[in-house]
Amino acid sequence: MSINNSQNEIALVWHRRDLRIDDNPALHEAIAEVGDHGRVVGLFIFDPDILDDGVTEGSKVDFMLGCLRELQANYRRLGSDLLFMYGQPVSSICELAKSINATHVFFNQDVEPFAIKRDRDAKEALQTLGIKVQSFIDIGLIAPDAIATQAGEPYKVYTPFWRNWQSKPKSTPLDAPKQIKGLDHHENLPTIPLPSLRELKFINDITLPKFGEAAALELLTKFCDSNNILRYQTERDLPAHVGTSGLSPHLRFGTVGIRRVWAAAIASEQLIRSEEDQQGVTTWKQELAWREFYQHVLFYFPELATGAYRPQMQNFPWEEDEEKFEAWCEGRTGYPIVDAAMRQLNQTGWMHNRCRMIVASFLTKDLLINWQWGERYFMQKLLDGDLAANNGGWQWSASSGMDPKPLRIFNPASQARKYDPEGEYILQWLPELRGLTTAELLSGNIPPHQCDRRQYARPIVDHNTQQQKFKRLYQECKS
């Protein structure tokens, strides 16, 4: 039965990666468009193609459900509701739009190839029904196609992208609405209650960080109103320290708006008292730009989602050694900094960014295993798993991406000595190694009898040997 509310305009706000009411362009414009007499209702669709893709794990779904629970509570507190559907997105939103006589649909854009096609198909189908559709830039501060080289081409190198990106004006954040007028009735809609993790056929065996909009804003405030952002340049590479914001899962699910993040960073400049402080804030801004650089290149080069950017790496003779890959996944490589990082990932759904580079280099340059195996594993485990950033980071580490100096190989031992000099991070995740000297922990070559005594894996490869092998194969592919 349709809801007969033809006297008023009714807008659907289709949430995907924007699970918040604050600083939300689609929601803000929906309320403005339909006016005081219109109605606005939120929608989230559980897409079985995503849930059953073999990559999505229970921890990420559980985090998302927590965010949705808070978002629905916020809608209800303000006078409306967030509705849920399960099914193919295009047919689902059209079905709901018809059943409530929707006049408008609003959503925030994405840059992933799958999402772009989905949104194009949805827009065409909705417009065929006579429904007005509007979409907005929300995933980044600058639209991917709103920035280009002087020749009008997309950027392929970060540094000139950063120079252009940072010079462009940024929008100010949009305040959360104080009221949302919802539908008069909810009966007989093709919707479902918010499902449980079990109903979606997932389980979660890790302890989640705080989820939702309130938690995201709390993290942002704590990071930018303290010395954390001022010390970001020096602290961000030390995995034993709390030197990062912890916002990455919230940026992934959009529980905090990127304009709100940028405004907080700008406001933190009032705290600057030294060149070191200035460098901390600048480095944080540069990391936000890295995020948008990877969105930019994925938008223009969607083939990155399925393969290497550099032609010479498209046929690299990777070794498909499943036993070594399993050892890497489980943190049993015999290289403490690598194993500590993988255990952090498996037990928390997050990994320090410095360690992401270390383990990615180890998988590709030491084990000679295809970077796409690691990319997929990260997407399975990371709460902040994002196609653009994850793919960009892995291709950078594998020498297959857009890095102008692609041949980078990280030595696990020297990385540990530089960024975990006391072995604090290693011991946090590898408690069986307590009692070893710091030199032994950081050497990358723990004596075999010590490994056996502590039931810790002996090194599964020799770094120097594998480094030379990778270089040789890399040069052969270039010639």
C-alpha positions as CSV (number, residue, x, y, z in Angstrom):
1,M,0.0,0.0,0.0
2,S,1.4,3.4,-1.0
3,I,1.5,6.3,1.3
4,N,-0.6,9.1,-0.1
5,N,1.2,12.3,0.8
6,S,1.0,14.0,-2.6
7,Q,0.5,17.4,-1.0
8,N,4.1,17.5,0.2
9,E,7.4,16.8,-1.3
10,I,9.2,13.7,0.0
11,A,12.9,13.3,-0.2
12,L,14.9,10.1,0.3
13,V,18.5,10.5,1.6
14,W,20.4,7.4,0.5
15,H,23.3,6.8,2.9
16,R,26.3,4.7,1.9
17,R,29.7,6.0,3.2
18,D,28.2,9.0,5.1
19,L,26.8,7.5,8.2
20,R,26.2,10.8,10.0
21,I,23.9,13.8,10.2
22,D,26.6,16.4,10.8
23,D,28.4,18.0,7.8
24,N,26.3,15.9,5.4
25,P,25.7,17.6,2.0
26,A,23.0,15.2,0.8
27,L,21.0,15.5,4.0
28,H,21.5,19.2,4.3
29,E,20.3,19.8,0.7
30,A,17.4,17.5,1.1
31,I,16.0,19.5,4.0
32,A,16.6,22.7,2.1
33,E,15.0,21.5,-1.1
34,V,11.7,20.2,0.2
35,G,11.2,23.1,2.6
36,D,9.2,23.4,5.8
37,H,6.3,21.4,4.5
38,G,8.3,18.6,3.0
39,R,9.3,15.3,4.5
40,V,12.8,13.7,4.6
41,V,13.7,10.1,5.4
42,G,17.0,8.3,5.4
43,L,17.7,5.0,3.7
44,F,20.5,2.4,3.9
45,I,20.5,-0.7,1.6
46,F,22.3,-3.9,2.6
47,D,23.7,-5.0,-0.8
48,P,24.2,-8.8,-1.0
49,D,26.8,-8.4,-3.7
50,I,29.0,-6.5,-1.2
51,L,28.1,-8.6,1.9
52,D,28.8,-11.9,0.0
53,D,31.9,-10.8,-1.9
54,G,34.2,-13.1,0.0
55,V,36.2,-10.1,1.3
56,T,33.9,-8.4,3.8
57,E,34.4,-9.8,7.3
58,G,32.2,-9.7,10.4
59,S,34.3,-7.1,12.2
60,K,33.7,-4.5,9.5
61,V,30.0,-5.3,9.3
62,D,29.7,-5.2,13.1
63,F,31.4,-1.7,13.1
64,M,29.0,-0.6,10.4
65,L,26.0,-1.8,12.2
66,G,27.0,0.1,15.3
67,C,27.3,3.3,13.2
68,L,23.9,2.6,11.6
69,R,22.3,2.1,15.0
70,E,23.5,5.5,16.1
71,L,22.5,7.2,12.8
72,Q,19.0,5.8,13.1
73,A,18.8,7.0,16.7
74,N,19.8,10.5,15.5
75,Y,17.2,10.5,12.8
76,R,14.5,9.5,15.3
77,R,15.7,12.1,17.8
78,L,15.2,14.8,15.2
79,G,11.8,13.6,14.1
80,S,12.3,11.3,11.2
81,D,13.7,7.8,10.7
82,L,16.4,5.8,8.9
83,L,14.9,2.9,6.9
84,F,16.7,-0.3,5.9
85,M,16.4,-2.6,2.9
86,Y,18.2,-5.7,1.8
87,G,18.6,-6.3,-1.9
88,Q,20.0,-5.0,-5.1
89,P,20.4,-1.2,-4.6
90,V,18.8,0.1,-7.8
91,S,15.7,-2.0,-7.7
92,S,15.4,-1.5,-3.9
93,I,15.5,2.3,-3.9
94,C,13.1,2.5,-6.8
95,E,10.7,0.2,-5.0
96,L,10.8,2.3,-1.9
97,A,10.6,5.6,-3.8
98,K,7.4,4.5,-5.5
99,S,5.9,3.2,-2.2
100,I,6.3,6.5,-0.5
101,N,5.7,8.7,-3.5
102,A,9.2,10.2,-3.2
103,T,9.8,13.3,-5.3
104,H,13.5,13.6,-4.7
105,V,16.5,11.3,-3.9
106,F,19.8,12.7,-2.6
107,F,23.1,10.9,-2.1
108,N,26.8,11.6,-1.7
109,Q,29.1,10.4,-4.4
110,D,31.8,7.7,-4.3
111,V,34.9,7.2,-6.5
112,E,35.0,3.4,-6.7
113,P,34.2,1.9,-10.2
114,F,31.4,-0.3,-8.8
115,A,29.8,2.6,-7.0
116,I,30.0,4.9,-10.0
117,K,28.2,2.4,-12.1
118,R,25.6,1.7,-9.4
119,D,24.9,5.4,-8.9
120,R,24.6,6.0,-12.6
121,D,22.1,3.1,-13.0
122,A,20.1,4.3,-10.0
123,K,19.9,7.9,-11.2
124,E,18.7,6.8,-14.6
125,A,16.1,4.4,-13.1
126,L,14.8,7.0,-10.7
127,Q,14.6,9.8,-13.3
128,T,12.6,7.4,-15.4
129,L,10.1,7.4,-12.6
130,G,10.0,11.2,-12.6
131,I,12.0,11.5,-9.5
132,K,14.6,14.3,-9.1
133,V,18.1,13.0,-8.2
134,Q,20.9,15.1,-6.8
135,S,24.4,14.0,-5.8
136,F,27.2,15.8,-3.9
137,I,30.9,15.7,-3.3
138,D,31.5,14.4,0.2
139,I,34.2,11.7,0.2
140,G,36.9,14.4,-0.4
141,L,37.4,18.1,-0.1
142,I,38.0,18.5,-3.8
143,A,36.1,16.5,-6.4
144,P,38.4,14.1,-8.3
145,D,37.6,15.7,-11.6
146,A,38.0,19.3,-10.3
147,I,41.8,19.2,-10.2
148,A,44.2,18.7,-13.1
149,T,47.6,19.5,-14.4
150,Q,48.3,22.6,-16.4
151,A,47.8,20.4,-19.5
152,G,44.4,19.4,-18.3
153,E,45.5,15.9,-17.5
154,P,44.9,13.9,-14.3
155,Y,47.8,13.8,-11.9
156,K,50.0,10.7,-11.6
157,V,52.5,12.0,-9.1
158,Y,51.6,13.1,-5.5
159,T,53.8,16.1,-5.0
160,P,52.4,18.3,-7.8
161,F,49.0,17.1,-6.9
162,W,49.5,18.3,-3.3
163,R,50.7,21.7,-4.4
164,N,47.6,22.2,-6.5
165,W,45.2,20.6,-4.0
166,Q,46.4,22.6,-1.0
167,S,46.1,25.9,-2.9
168,K,42.4,25.3,-3.7
169,P,39.7,26.7,-1.4
170,K,38.0,24.2,0.8
171,S,34.3,24.2,1.8
172,T,33.3,24.9,5.3
173,P,31.5,22.1,7.3
174,L,27.7,22.0,7.3
175,D,26.0,22.0,10.7
176,A,23.8,19.1,11.8
177,P,20.1,19.8,11.4
178,K,18.1,20.6,14.4
179,Q,14.9,19.0,13.1
180,I,14.0,16.5,10.3
181,K,10.3,16.1,9.4
182,G,9.7,12.5,8.7
183,L,7.0,10.4,7.1
184,D,3.6,10.3,8.7
185,H,3.3,6.5,8.4
186,H,5.7,3.6,8.2
187,E,3.2,0.7,7.6
188,N,3.5,-1.7,4.7
189,L,6.9,-0.4,3.5
190,P,9.2,-2.8,1.7
191,T,11.8,-2.2,4.5
192,I,13.3,-4.3,7.3
193,P,14.3,-3.6,10.8
194,L,18.1,-3.0,11.4
195,P,19.4,-6.6,11.2
196,S,21.8,-8.1,13.7
197,L,25.2,-9.4,12.8
198,R,23.9,-13.0,13.1
199,E,21.0,-12.3,10.8
200,L,23.4,-11.1,8.2
201,K,25.3,-14.4,8.7
202,F,28.5,-12.9,10.1
203,I,30.5,-13.3,13.3
204,N,33.0,-10.9,14.9
205,D,35.8,-12.1,17.2
206,I,37.6,-8.9,17.8
207,T,36.9,-6.0,20.2
208,L,35.8,-3.0,18.2
209,P,36.8,0.6,18.8
210,K,34.1,3.1,19.6
211,F,31.9,3.5,16.6
212,G,29.5,6.2,15.3
213,E,29.4,9.9,14.9
214,A,29.8,10.9,18.5
215,A,33.0,8.8,18.8
216,A,34.4,10.2,15.6
217,L,33.9,13.8,16.7
218,E,35.4,13.0,20.1
219,L,38.5,11.5,18.4
220,L,38.9,14.5,16.1
221,T,38.6,17.0,19.0
222,K,41.1,15.1,21.1
223,F,43.6,14.9,18.3
224,C,43.3,18.5,17.1
225,D,42.9,20.3,20.4
226,S,46.0,18.8,21.9
227,N,49.7,18.3,21.2
228,N,48.9,15.2,19.1
229,I,48.5,17.1,15.8
230,L,51.5,19.3,16.6
231,R,53.7,16.3,17.2
232,Y,52.3,14.4,14.3
233,Q,55.4,14.7,12.1
234,T,57.6,13.1,14.7
235,E,55.2,10.7,16.4
236,R,53.2,9.2,13.4
237,D,55.9,6.7,12.5
238,L,56.4,5.2,15.9
239,P,53.9,2.3,16.2
240,A,54.4,1.9,20.0
241,H,53.1,5.5,20.5
242,V,49.6,6.9,20.1
243,G,50.7,9.4,17.5
244,T,47.9,9.2,15.0
245,S,44.3,10.3,15.1
246,G,42.5,6.9,15.0
247,L,40.0,8.4,12.6
248,S,40.6,6.1,9.6
249,P,37.6,3.7,10.2
250,H,35.4,6.8,10.7
251,L,36.6,8.3,7.4
252,R,36.0,5.0,5.8
253,F,32.3,4.8,6.9
254,G,31.8,8.6,6.9
255,T,30.9,9.0,10.6
256,V,32.8,12.3,10.4
257,G,32.7,14.8,7.5
258,I,36.0,15.6,5.7
259,R,35.1,19.3,5.9
260,R,34.8,19.0,9.6
261,V,38.2,17.3,9.8
262,W,39.8,20.0,7.7
263,A,38.3,22.8,9.7
264,A,39.6,21.2,12.9
265,A,43.1,21.1,11.4
266,I,42.9,24.7,10.4
267,A,41.7,25.7,13.9
268,S,44.6,23.8,15.5
269,E,47.0,26.2,13.8
270,Q,46.3,28.6,16.7
271,L,48.3,26.2,18.9
272,I,51.4,26.5,16.8
273,R,54.4,27.8,18.7
274,S,57.4,26.4,16.8
275,E,58.5,25.1,13.4
276,E,58.0,21.6,14.7
277,D,54.4,22.4,15.5
278,Q,53.8,23.9,12.1
279,Q,55.4,20.8,10.5
280,G,53.0,18.6,12.5
281,V,49.9,20.3,11.2
282,T,51.3,20.5,7.6
283,T,52.1,16.8,7.6
284,W,48.6,15.9,8.8
285,K,47.2,18.0,5.9
286,Q,49.5,16.2,3.5
287,E,48.1,12.9,4.7
288,L,44.6,14.1,4.0
289,A,45.8,15.0,0.5
290,W,47.3,11.5,0.0
291,R,43.9,10.1,0.7
292,E,42.4,12.3,-2.0
293,F,45.3,11.7,-4.4
294,Y,44.4,8.0,-4.3
295,Q,40.8,8.8,-4.9
296,H,41.8,11.0,-7.8
297,V,43.9,8.3,-9.6
298,L,41.3,5.6,-9.0
299,F,38.6,7.8,-10.5
300,Y,40.6,8.4,-13.7
301,F,42.3,5.0,-13.8
302,P,39.7,2.5,-12.7
303,E,41.8,-0.3,-14.0
304,L,44.0,0.1,-10.9
305,A,41.3,-1.8,-9.0
306,T,42.2,-5.0,-10.9
307,G,45.9,-4.7,-11.8
308,A,49.2,-3.0,-11.8
309,Y,49.6,0.5,-13.1
310,R,53.2,0.0,-14.5
311,P,53.1,-2.1,-17.6
312,Q,56.4,-3.8,-16.7
313,M,54.8,-5.1,-13.5
314,Q,51.7,-6.5,-15.1
315,N,53.6,-9.8,-15.9
316,F,56.0,-9.9,-13.0
317,P,56.7,-13.6,-12.1
318,W,55.3,-13.6,-8.6
319,E,55.7,-16.8,-6.6
320,E,52.3,-18.3,-5.6
321,D,53.6,-19.8,-2.4
322,E,50.5,-20.4,-0.3
323,E,52.4,-21.7,2.8
324,K,54.6,-18.5,3.0
325,F,51.5,-16.4,2.4
326,E,49.7,-18.1,5.3
327,A,52.8,-17.6,7.5
328,W,52.7,-13.9,6.6
329,C,48.9,-13.6,7.3
330,E,49.3,-15.3,10.7
331,G,52.4,-13.5,11.8
332,R,54.8,-16.4,11.6
333,T,57.6,-15.1,9.3
334,G,60.4,-15.0,11.9
335,Y,60.8,-11.3,11.4
336,P,59.5,-9.7,14.6
337,I,58.3,-6.3,13.3
338,V,56.4,-8.0,10.5
339,D,54.8,-10.6,12.8
340,A,53.9,-8.0,15.4
341,A,52.1,-5.9,12.8
342,M,50.2,-8.8,11.3
343,R,49.1,-9.9,14.8
344,Q,47.9,-6.3,15.5
345,L,45.9,-6.5,12.3
346,N,44.3,-9.8,13.1
347,Q,43.5,-9.0,16.7
348,T,42.3,-5.4,16.3
349,G,41.2,-4.8,12.7
350,W,43.8,-2.0,12.4
351,M,47.5,-1.7,11.7
352,H,49.8,1.3,12.1
353,N,50.6,2.9,8.8
354,R,54.4,2.6,9.1
355,C,53.8,-1.1,9.7
356,R,51.5,-1.4,6.7
357,M,54.4,-0.3,4.5
358,I,56.8,-2.7,6.2
359,V,54.6,-5.8,5.9
360,A,53.6,-4.9,2.3
361,S,57.3,-4.6,1.3
362,F,58.0,-7.9,3.0
363,L,55.3,-9.7,1.2
364,T,56.2,-8.4,-2.2
365,K,60.0,-7.9,-2.0
366,D,61.0,-10.7,0.4
367,L,58.4,-13.4,-0.2
368,L,57.9,-12.3,-3.9
369,I,54.1,-12.8,-3.5
370,N,51.6,-10.9,-5.6
371,W,50.6,-7.7,-4.0
372,Q,47.0,-8.4,-4.8
373,W,47.0,-11.3,-2.3
374,G,48.0,-8.8,0.4
375,E,45.6,-6.1,-0.8
376,R,42.7,-8.6,-0.5
377,Y,43.8,-9.7,2.9
378,F,44.0,-6.1,4.1
379,M,40.5,-5.5,2.8
380,Q,39.2,-8.5,4.7
381,K,40.7,-7.5,8.0
382,L,41.0,-3.7,8.1
383,L,38.1,-1.8,9.6
384,D,39.3,1.2,7.5
385,G,39.6,-0.9,4.4
386,D,39.1,1.5,1.5
387,L,39.7,0.5,-2.2
388,A,41.4,3.7,-3.2
389,A,43.8,4.0,-0.3
390,N,44.4,0.3,0.1
391,N,45.1,-0.2,-3.6
392,G,47.3,2.9,-3.7
393,G,49.3,1.9,-0.7
394,W,49.9,-1.7,-2.0
395,Q,50.9,-0.6,-5.5
396,W,53.3,1.9,-4.0
397,S,54.9,-0.8,-1.9
398,A,54.9,-3.4,-4.7
399,S,56.7,-1.0,-7.2
400,S,53.7,-1.4,-9.5
401,G,52.0,2.0,-8.9
402,M,52.5,5.7,-9.6
403,D,55.5,6.3,-7.4
404,P,58.2,8.2,-9.4
405,K,60.9,6.2,-7.6
406,P,59.2,2.8,-7.7
407,L,62.1,0.5,-6.6
408,R,61.7,0.7,-2.8
409,I,62.7,-2.2,-0.6
410,F,62.3,-2.0,3.2
411,N,64.7,-3.9,5.4
412,P,62.6,-5.2,8.3
413,A,65.5,-5.0,10.7
414,S,66.5,-1.4,9.9
415,Q,62.8,-0.4,10.0
416,A,62.5,-1.9,13.4
417,R,65.6,-0.2,14.7
418,K,64.5,3.2,13.4
419,Y,60.8,3.1,14.4
420,D,60.6,0.7,17.3
421,P,64.1,1.3,18.9
422,E,63.2,-0.2,22.3
423,G,61.2,-3.1,20.8
424,E,58.1,-1.9,22.7
425,Y,55.7,-2.5,19.8
426,I,57.2,-5.9,19.0
427,L,56.9,-7.1,22.6
428,Q,53.3,-5.8,22.8
429,W,52.2,-8.2,20.1
430,L,54.9,-10.9,20.5
431,P,55.0,-11.5,24.3
432,E,56.7,-14.8,23.8
433,L,59.9,-12.8,22.9
434,R,60.1,-11.2,26.3
435,G,63.5,-11.8,27.8
436,L,65.4,-11.3,24.6
437,T,67.8,-8.4,24.4
438,T,66.7,-5.4,22.4
439,A,69.5,-6.0,20.0
440,E,68.2,-9.5,19.4
441,L,64.6,-8.3,18.9
442,L,65.7,-5.7,16.3
443,S,68.4,-7.7,14.5
444,G,66.0,-9.5,12.3
445,N,68.0,-12.6,13.0
446,I,67.0,-14.1,16.3
447,P,69.2,-17.1,17.2
448,P,67.5,-20.4,16.2
449,H,67.7,-21.9,19.7
450,Q,65.9,-18.8,21.0
451,C,63.2,-19.2,18.4
452,D,62.7,-22.9,19.2
453,R,62.8,-22.3,23.0
454,R,60.0,-19.7,22.7
455,Q,58.1,-21.5,20.0
456,Y,58.6,-18.6,17.6
457,A,59.1,-19.1,13.9
458,R,62.5,-19.1,12.4
459,P,62.9,-16.7,9.5
460,I,61.2,-18.2,6.5
461,V,63.5,-16.4,4.0
462,D,66.8,-14.5,4.0
463,H,66.2,-10.8,3.4
464,N,69.4,-10.1,1.6
465,T,69.0,-13.0,-0.8
466,Q,65.4,-12.2,-1.6
467,Q,66.2,-8.5,-2.1
468,Q,68.7,-9.4,-4.8
469,K,66.3,-11.8,-6.4
470,F,63.6,-9.2,-6.6
471,K,65.9,-6.6,-8.1
472,R,67.0,-9.0,-10.7
473,L,63.5,-9.9,-11.7
474,Y,62.4,-6.3,-11.7
475,Q,65.2,-5.3,-14.1
476,E,64.3,-8.2,-16.3
477,C,60.7,-7.0,-16.5
478,K,61.9,-3.5,-17.4
479,S,64.1,-4.6,-20.2
